[in-house]
Amino acid sequence: MTFLAIENSKWGRIRKELPHPYKEEFEAFIRTLHIEYFYNGNYPKNYEEEFEKWYKKFEKFISRLEKKRKKEKREN
């Protein structure tokens, strides 16, 4: 949402707005974190390690999006 500067938090809309390959990566986040863990309740046994792993992945994802956005602004 920060990258896209939108307030709508509907996953489908956010995914549609993301450029490739971010769209696919975002889908993987939603599929695992939101659907598998939250909706289905299939939390991993080593949840603390999993949390750290996904936190770092998402942090890198956001960082790459921010860099891409800044680069696009400089080019325009």
N, C-alpha and C positions, 0 to 999 in steps of 0.2 A: 504494500500500500504506500509506503514511503517513496519507493522508487517511482511509482506511477502517479504520485500526488493525488490519490483518490481517497475518499472516505468510505466508499462501498466495500464491504468486506466479503462479498460473495465470491467464493473460490473460483467459480467458472468464469466470471468476468475478469478477475485478476489474471487468471491463466491466459485468457485470450489476449490480454494487453501486453503480455511479456514476449520479448523477441526470442527466437531460437538461439541457443539451446536452453535458455532459462525456463522456458515453458515446460519442458520435459522434466527438468530438475525440480521445479516447483510442484509438479504433479506427484513426483516421488515423495516429497515432503508430506503432501496432503494425504496420499495413500497410506503412508506408514503412521505418521504422527497423529493425524486427525481421525482417520477412519479405523485403521487397525488398532491403535492404542486407545484412543478416546471413545469412539463409537462402539467398537467391538469389545473393548476391555481386555484385549490380548497384550497386556504389558509384559515386557521381558523380565525374567527373573533378576538379572543384573541391571536393574533400572537406573542406578546411579551412573554406571559406566555408559549405558545407552544414552542417558540424558547428556552427558559430556560429549559423546560422539556426535549426536545430532545438533547440539548447541554449536559446536565448532563448525560443522558442515553448513549450518544455516548462517552463521556469522560470516564465513567465507563467501557464501552465496550473496548475501546483502552487500558485502564489500565490493565484489565484482560488479554488481548492478550499479552501485554508486559510482564506481570508476567509469563504467560505460556511460552513464548519464552525464557525468562531468565532461567526458571527452566529446559527447554529442553536442553539449551546450557550447563548448569552445569552437567546434567546427561550424556551428550555425551562426 
